[in-house]
Amino acid sequence: MEDLSRFKQTYFDESAELLAVAESGLLRLTPGEVDSDEVNAIFRAVHSIKGGGGAFGFTELVAFAHEFETVMDGVRNNSIPVTTELVDTLIRANDVLGQMLAYAREEAAAPPGTTDDTVAALRRHLAGGPAEVTASEPTPTVQPAAYPDDEDDEAGIFGDAMAAIDAARTEAETGIGAPVPEGKLRWTITFRPKPDLLLSGNEPTFMLRALRRLGDATIDCDLRSLPPLPALEAELLYLSWTVTLVADPDVDQEKINDVFEFVADECDIRISVEAPPPAVVAPPAIQASTDPVPVSATPPVPAATPKPPDVARAEPAKPRPNAGNSGGEHAGLTSHTIRVDLDKIDRLVNMVGEMVITQAMIAEHVRDLPPGEFQELLEGLEQLAQHTRELRESVMSIRAQPVSSVFSRMPRLVRECAAATGKEVQLVTSGETTEVDKTVVENLVDPLTHMIRNSIDHGLEGPEERERIGKPRAGTVHLSAQHRSGRIVIEITDDGRGINRPKVLSKAIEKGLVQPGASLSDEEIDNLIFLPGFSTADQVSNLSGRGVGMDVVRRNISSLGGRIGVYSAPGEGSRFVLSLPLTLAVLDGMVISVGEERFVLPLTNIVESLRPKAADLHGLVGKCDVMMARGEYVRLVYLHQLFGIPKAVTDPTRALVVLVETEDGARLGLVVDEVLGQQQVVIKSLEANFRRLDGVAAATILGDGRVALILDVAGLREMSRHYESGYSRPPGPAPAALPAPALEPV
């Protein structure tokens, strides 16, 4: 027997995507604003999960999905009104469906009662709606079964007579043979399912209802294949249908194909169309002279009347053929995407990283070769470097994913938090198409969850309080993403009360996190919320109060080579800014030397490098050195001081100053010995292999085999601020003194 494990894996992967589609659609489903396309998308997602589950024999999953699907079909038919309670029930049903998929993946039986409450709630909504078939909908015509008295006569006189009687009866009852109403098309659809159709989780009833929504449908059910009761098997389907559909011209064969999208391979479906006869057009000689339209000698065919196609088996509606594709019978069956195991991509990324290191090593060895003797070798290495770069960018783009996969989960979170706190909250998102490495995307869920919960619980005021201070009743949380300086920057902004700094400081002193009487700046007080064990909540709730939230956020972001900052204005709101690398594999960097050590600066942070003149240097007494660059003062950071490196050049006029810029626009001047050149480097996690170091984002291996640290520019800025209290000038000529206020613009 063929191994179905790989097909099961594909089913579970696709089901996870379908669950996400269903959840996002349900979160947009609101009373009074029902989008039929949205409802159909949810129905199709549940139906697809059910159909696949039936193919693999997941009976419990199929049974629950059937209940879910039936209610969604009632919503599609407008027989079940959309209410807030219904949406809550459907969201819960989607969660339970996800649990059933998890049990099926693990090949484990669901615990008894897993679906009972949700099924009961679904059935209550189903029972509370109006009858499924209303007076405005034609009732399917069910014909009595006719069985021949003599089995040998089925293909003889009796069969011919029955066929003639059926044809006459169908013509009389469905109107076939009568004139087609003007401006309409009459479609005849013969729908003969295979006997085992029901075993795959598909139900013909849904398809017949879908046809009714396309126009005026008359349905004739053929019972002649129904066996006598003793021979009937309950799991098999013996019925077939002929549907006469009178519809507007905008209903084409493609729309009818969409109805049978999931069962096209399990049924015999034949479709034909009959249009009204073309209008008689007067010969050109008797056309009115005022007619501005040129008249052809050939009578025109009305634009709204398509040519009746031959009776043919309906093809699956998706994938649709591309225009101009002349691939013959199988045109349109090709796909522009393939599903690839993530482990294969990870191996490819690792191999590209090793290629980058090897290419750098070769370049290091041939750097000093005479160019005249080895010109072809050097040119070949240049081409290899270019191809390696293009290969790296292509591989990184394969792993790149839009952050929409994370953002789409947040409306559900906001809905639940608003209900738990009794607040009115609206979520605004932007930049969902911004792409970032898959590993980064996967690790964004928990930090964003914590911060949005905090924004709603601590930041936003209640509806009555907001009205009292002149704000809208509903608070707003804005979630955005964008590329900036070669990184992805995600912001969470709310229009709430902002950070209560006196309360934060008093809580920090109370918990022993800050010494009593300490003088802290507003920025330092704001950052106290990231300390372990800190919380301003007066009581513990399901959302917050345990002090294990924001410190976890900072730790998770730091493990990805990122940073988090907070900016708050009392009474106006707060803004949290996450800055993360676009990829965790390879980056373009500038190799610098300080003493005998080598470091790598991300190329996206570098503005320029220069050797300052003595007149450009100034000292801030008891603080730091600054340099005038491009009309503004820039703080100088001596890397040899921060990292304790001996034998470094300490005089900026003899060393080099590399101007770097952080994501928020702040600039620093890094004093280094020498800039050695640009190089692609492979990122190696320092925290995973050693431990976290301040001012260092990661490590890499250079072409000569040495390990070099990749610097974190924002981290260097924080380190330089801590050094200000114990500042002492490095050896060298003292720069001209500046008064203390001159540092404020830095």
N, C-alpha and C positions, 0 to 999 in steps of 0.2 A: 504494500500500500504506500502511496506517495506521502512523503513527509510534509505535513502542513504547517510546521513550526514557523517557517519563514513567511508564509501567508498570514498566519496569526499575528506575527509581529507587525506586518504592514497594516493589518486591520486595527490593531491597538494604536499604532501611530496615527492613523487617519481618524480614529475615533476620538483621540485626544484633541485633534484639531477641530473636529465637529462639535465636541463639547464646548470648546472656546467660542465657536461661532454661535452656538445656541445661547450661551450665557450672555454674550455681548448683545445679541438680539433681544433677549428677555429683559435686560437692563434698560433697553431703549423702548420697551413696550409700556405705554402709559395709557390710562383710561381716556377716551375721547380723542386720542391721536394714534389710532391703530394703522400702521403701515402694512398693507397686504403683502408687499414684497418681503418685509421683515418676518411676518408670520410664516410665509411660505418657506423662507430660508430656515427657520427654526424647525418647522415640520420636516423638511427634507433631511436636516441633520439627524433628528431623532429616528426618522425612518431608515436612513442609511445605517445607523448603528444597529437598529433592530434587524435589518436584513442581513448584515454581516454576521451578527450573533446567531441568527437562525442557521446560517450556512455551517457554522462550527458547532452547533448543538448546544449553545448556551441558553438553556430553556428558561432559567430564572430571569436572566437578563432580558430575553425576548418578551417574557410575560409582563415584566414591569414596563419595558419600552412601549408595549402595546397600549397599556393604560395611559401613558404619557402622550403617545401619538394620537389616541382617540380624542383626548381633550383638545390637543392642538388642532385636530381636524374640525372640532366644534367651533373653535375660534376662527378658523378659516371660513367656515360656513356662516359665521355671524349668529350661530345658535347658542353660543356661550359668550356672554358679555365680558369684556375685559375690565376687571376691577383690580384694585391694589391687592386684595386678598388672593385673587387668582394668580397675579404675577408672583407674589411671594411663594405660593404653592408650586408654581412651575419652576421657579429658581431652586426651591428645595428638591423638586423632582430631578432637576438636572444634576444636582449634587449627588443624589442617591444613584442616579444612572452612572456617574463617575465611580462611585463605590462598587457598583456591580461589575463594572469593567475591571476595576482593580482586583476583585476576587477572581474574575474569569482569567485574568492574566496570570495570577498565581495558582490557577487550577484548584482553587479552594471554594468550598460551598459558603455562601453568605450565611451569617448567623441568623437563626430564626427570628422573624419579626423585623428584619432590616427594612423592608419596604412597606410594612403593614400600615403605618400611620400615613405615609405619603399617598399610598394607593387609596386609602379611605378618603383623604382630602380631595384627591383627583375625582373620585366617583361622586363626591358631594357636589362638586362644581358641575359635573356632567349631568347629574340628576336635576340640578336646579335650573338648567337651561331649558329652552323650549324644545318641542319635539324636533327630531332630526329632519323629518320630511314634512314640509308645510304645504298648505293648499296651493301656493304659487308654484310649487315644483311638481312636474309631472311624475306620477308614480310609475316605476318600471313595469312594463307589461310582461307578466310571467305566464308563459304558455304551458298548458298541461302536457305531460309526457305522453309520447305515443310509442308503443312497442309493437313490432310486427308479431303476428301470431306464428309465422313460420320463419325461422332464422334463415333458411335458404332463400327466402324471397327478398332479403334486404337489398340486394343489388338488382332485383328484377322489377316486375310490374308494380309491386307494392311500394318499393323505394321511389320509383319515378312518380307515382301518384302522390306520395307524401311530399316530395320535392315541389311538385306543381302546386299542391294545396298551400304549402308553406310560403312559396313565392307570392301567390295571390293574397294570402293573409297579410304578409309583410307589406306588400304594396298598398293594401287598403288601410292598414293601421299606421304606417309610418309616412305615407304620402309620397313614396317613391313612384315616379312616373307622372306625378302632378307637376304643374309648372313651378319653377323656382321663383320665390318672391323677388321682386325687383330690388336691386341693391344688396342681395344676399347671396351666399354660397351654401349649397347643401352638400355636406360631407357624409359619407357612409363609412363607418369604421367597424370592421369585423374583428372582434377580440376573442381569440381562442387560447386560453392559458394552458400550459402543460399541467398534467394532473398533480405534480408535486409542487406547484407554485406556493401553496400555503406553507410548506415546510421551510421556505426561505424567509418567512416573516412578512411577505407581501399580501395585500388584501385588495381584490378587485373593486370592492366598494369605494375605496378612496379614489380610484381612477375614474369610475363612473361619475362620482360627484364632481371631480375636476372637469370632466367633459361638460357637465351641466353648466358650469360657470363660464364656459366659452360661448354659450348661446342656447337656443331652444332645442333641447335634446329629447328624443324619443328612444327609449331603451327597450329592446326585445331580447328576452332571455331564452336561450335554447336549452331545453331539458332532455333532449332525446338521448343524450349519452348517459343520463342518470340510470344506474342499474336498479334492479329490484332491491327492496329494503334489506333482505338477508345478505345480499352480496355487496352492500355499500360499505366502504371504508371511510371512516370519519375524517382522516387526515388528507384524503385526496379530493381534488376538485374535478367535478364532472360537467360544469356549466360553461357555456360560452355566450357571448353577447353580440348583438348587432345594434349599433347606435346610429341613428340618423340625426345629424346635427345641422341645424340651420343657423348660420352665424354671419356676422358682418365680414366684409372683405379683409379687414385687418387680421382676422384669424386665418393663419396660413398653416401649412403642413408642419412647419417647425414647432409651432405652439402645440399642435396635437401630439407630435413626437415627444415633447417635454412631459406630457402627461404619463407616457409609458417609459419614461427615462430609466427607471430602475428594473423594468421587467422585459425590456426589448428582446433579451436573449432567452427568455423563458416563456415566450408566447408566440403565437402566429397572429400577427397584426397586419391587416390589410386596409388600406385607406384609398378611397376614391372621392372625387369631387365633381359636382354638377353645378354649372353656373347658368344664369339666365341667358337666353339667346342675345347676341349683340343687337344693338339698336340698328334699324335700317337707316342708312345715311343716303341722302339725296345725291344724285350724280352731280359732278362739278358744274354742269351747264346750268343747273337751276339754283345754284347757291346764291344767296343774297349778295349784292355787290358791296354791302357795307361790312361784310364779314372780314375782319382783318387777318383771320387765320388762313394760311395757305391750305387748300383742299387737295388731298391726294386722290388719285383715281381708285386706290384700293381702300375699301371701307375700313375705318379704324376700329381697333378693338378697345373697348372701354378700359381705362387705366386701372380701375378697381377690380377688373374681372380677370383673374389669372387663367392661364391655359389649364384645362383639366388634365391632371397627370394620369398616367396609366395606373391601374390597380397594382400596387406593389407593397412589399413588406416594409413596414416603418423601420427606419434605422434609428439607432440610439441618438438622442439629441446632443449628447456631449461625448467626446470632443467633436466640435463642428469642423467641417472642412475649411481650409483657408482659401480665400478668393484666389483664383488663378492657379490653384494647385492641380496639376494634371497627373497626379499619382495613380490614376485609374481607380480600380475597385476599392483600394485601401486608402484613398486620399483622405486626409484628415485624421487618420489613426495615429500619426506620429505625435509625440509629445515634446514640448520644449523644456521640460524639467524631468529630472530623475531623482529618486530617493536614494541617498548615499548614507551608509552607516557613519556616524560621527567618529568612530575610532579610526576609520580609514582616513578621514580628513586630518585628524590629529597626527597620525603617522606621517602624512604628507607635510604638515606644518613642521614637524620635527626634522624631517629630511631637508626641507628648505633651510631651516636654521643651521643644520650641519654644513650645508653647501655654502652658506654665507660665511661661516667660520673658516672653512677650507679655502674659499676664495680670498679672504683677508690674509690668511697665512701665506698663500702663494704670492700675493701682492707685496707682503712684507719682505719676502726673500728676494724678490727681483727688483725691489725699490732702487738699489744702488747699482744695478747693471748699466753699463754704458749704452745709451740709447741707439747709437749708430750700429752696434753689432747685433743687437737683439730687438730691432725695431718691430719685426713681424710678431715676435713673442709678446712684446708690450701691447701692440695693437689687439692681439688676440685676447689678452687679459682685460683690456678695456671693454671689448665686446662681451666677454664672459661676465664682467661686473654689471653691464647693462642688462643682459639677459637674466641674470640672477635677480636683479632689482624688479624686472617685469614679472618674473615668476613669483617672487615674494608678494607683490601687489595683487596678482591674480589669486594666489592661494588665500591671502587675507580676505579678499572680497568674497570668497566662497564661505568663509566662516562668519562674515558680517551678517547681522540681522537687524531689522528695524526695532526700535524700542517699543513699537506698538504692541508687541507680544506681552510686554510688562504693563504698559499703560492701560491696556484693555482690561486688566484685572482690577484696576483701582476704582471704577464706578461701583462695583459690587462692595468694595470695602467702605467707600464713602456712604453708600446707602445704609449699610449695617451700623456704622458708627453714628450716623445721624439719628437712626432709630433708637440706639442705645442711650444717647445723650439728650434726646428730645430737641435737637437743634435742626434748623433748616439749612441745608448745605447744597451748593451746586459746585460741580467739578468742571473746570475748564482745562482742556489739554491742547498743546500745540507742539509741533515738531515730532509727531509720532513716527514719521518716515526716516528720522535720523538713524543711521546705521552704526553699529558698534559690534565688536567681537562677541561671539556667542557666549563665551565664558563670562564676560562682563555683564551681558544681559541677564544670564541666569542668576547672578549674584546681586542683582539690583532689587529683587522682589522684597526681601526682608527689610533692607534699609528704607525703601520707599514706604512700605507698610507702616513701620514705626513712626516715620516723620509725619505722614498724613494723619495717623491716629492722634499724634500729639497736637498737630495743628487744629484738629477738630475739638479735641477734649480740652486742651489748655488755651489755645489761641482764640478760637471763635467764641463770641458771646452768645447767650441765648436770644431767641427771637424778640422777647419783650425788652430786654436790655438794649439790643441793637436799635429797636424803634425809639427807645427813650433817648438815646444819644444821637439820633438822626441818621442811622445807618439802615440799609435795607434789611428786612427780616431775615432773608437768606444770606448766610455768609458764603464767601467764594474762596475756593482753594484752586490755585492755578498751578498746573504741572506742565513743565516745558522742557524741551531738550534741543540742543544745538551743538554744532561743531565750532570749536574756538581754539586757536593756537595748537592744532593737531591733537586735541583732546575732546572728549564729550563733556558738556556741562549741562547738568540737570538741576533745575530750580523748582522748589516747592514754596509757593508764596500764598499767604492768607491775608485777609483784610480784617483780622481780629484785633485784640487788645494789645498785642505785642508782648514782649517779655517784661514781667514785673521785676525789675532789677533789685529793688529793696527786699522783696520777698525771697528772690534767688540767693542774695548775699546772706540774709539771716538764716535761711535753711542750710546753706553751706557751712556757716559758722556753727550752727546747732549740731550738725552731723560731724563736726571736726574736720571738714575738708579744707577750711580756711581758718587761719589764726584770727582771733578777735582783734579788732582794731586795724586790720590790714587795709591798705588803700589800694583799691583796684580800679582800673579804667572800665568804661562801659563795655568795651570789647572783651576784656578779661572776665567780667561778670557774666556776659552772655555765654562765654565758652565754658562756664562752670556746669552747664546742663549736660556736658559730655563726660563728666567725672563719674566713675563707677559708684553706684549706690545713691546717686542724687535723684531726688524727685521733689516737686513742690506740691504734689497732690495731697490734700488733707485726709483722704481716705482711699484705700485700695479699691479699684474697680476692675472690670474685665478689660478695660482699655489701658489703664496706666496706674501708677502709684507704687510700683514695686522697685523702681530705680534700676531696672535692668534693660532699659530701652536704648537711650541715646549713646551710652558708652559702647554698646554692642554695634550700633550703627557706625560709629567712628572706627571701631576695630575692623569691621567688615570692609569698610571703604579703604582703610589703610592697607589691608591685605591685598587689595587689588591695585595697589600703587596709586591710590587716589587720595583726595583731601575733601574735607567738608568745612564749610564756614557758615556762620549765622549772622544775619544783619536784621536789627529790629528797631522800630520806632514806636514809642508808647502811644497807644490809641489808634495806630495806623496799620499795624500788622507786623509780620515777621517773614523773612526770606532765608531759606536754607539753600546753599549752593554746593552741589557735588561736582567735583572735577575728577574725571577718570581717564585713563589712557584708552585710545581707540582699540588697541590690540595688546595682548600680553605676550607677543611672540618676538617681533622684530621691530626695530626703529632706526631712524637715521640720527646719528649723533656726531658731535664734535669732540675729538679726543684732546684733552688738555693735560698738562703736566704741572705738578706742584711738588717741588723738591724731587724726590725719586719716585713719587707715586703718579699713577695715571688715573684720570677720571673721564667720564663721558657726560657731556651736557646734551640733552635733547635738542635737536636742531630747531624745533619749533619754538623754543624759548629764547633763542639767541637773536638779539637785535643787531649788534655790531661788536667788534673788538677794536681797541685803540690803546695807544700809549700816551697817557695824559702828561701835560706840562705841569710844572710846579705851580704855576699861577692858577691852574684849574682846581687845585686841591685845597680843601679847607678843613679845619678841625672844629668839632663841637666839643667844648670843654666838658670832660667827664662823660662824654657820650660816645661819639664815633667820628670817623672821617667821612666827609662827603666830597663829591666831585661835581663840578659844573659840566653838564653834558646836554647839548641841544637846548640850552636855555632853562634847564631845571636842575635842581640839586638831586643827586643820586647817592644813596648810602653805599659806602664801600664795605665789602665783606672780604676779609682776609681768610682764605681757605686754610692756610697753614695754621692759623690760630684755632679755627673751629675744630680741626681734626688733629692738631698737635703734630704737624709734620716738620721735621728738621730740614736744614739745608735748603730752604726755599728762599726765593727772592722776595724781600719784604718791602722794598721801596717801589711804590707804584710807578715812578718815573722811569725805572729800569725794568719793571715787569710789564705785564699786559693786563688791561682791564676789559673783561668781557661783559658787555651790557646785556642783561637778561630781563625778561618780562614774565610776570605771572599771569594767570588767567583773568584776574580782576584788574589788570593794567598796571599794577605796581612794578617799579623797576629797581634793580640792584646792579651794583658793579662788582663783579667777582674778580679779585686780584689773583692772577695765576702766573706761573713762570713762562709758559709757552703754549701756543696753540699748535697741535701736531697735525691736524687734518680731519677731514670728514670721513665717516665710515659707517656702514650698516653694521649694527650689532644685534646679537641675539639676546633677548631678555631672559635672565635666569632669576628666579625668585630667591632673594636673600633671606627672607623671613622663613621660607620653607626649609632652606638648607642650613641656616645659621640662626640668626635672630634679627629682629627689627632694629635698625639704626636710624637715629635722627638725621634728617637731611639727605638720606639715601633712599632712592626708590627701588633699586634692584641692582643686579650685578651682571657682568658679561665677560666673555673670553675674547681677548684681543688677538690680532694676527700672530703675535709672537708667543702666544700661549699664556700670557699673564692675565690674571683676573683684575678687572677694573670695575669700580663702583659707578653706577649711573646715578647722578645727582638729582635731587628733588628741589627745584628752585624755591617753591613756596616753603618747604621745610627749612631751607637755608635762611630764608627771611626770618622765620620764627626763632631759629637758633641765634641769629645775630641780635635779635631783641633781648634775649636772655643774657647775652654777653655784655650788654650795655652797662649793667650795674657794676660789674667788675672790670670795666674797660681800662686797658693800658695800651698806649701806642706801641706799635712795633718799631724796631730800630729803623732809623732813616731820618731825613730832614723833616722837621715839624712843619705841617702846613699852617697857613694863616688861620688864626682863630676866628670863629663866627659866633655871634650871640646865639643863645639857646633857641629863640623863636624861629631861627632860620631853618630848623629841621622840620617844622610842621608840615611843609608841602611834600615831604618825602614819603 
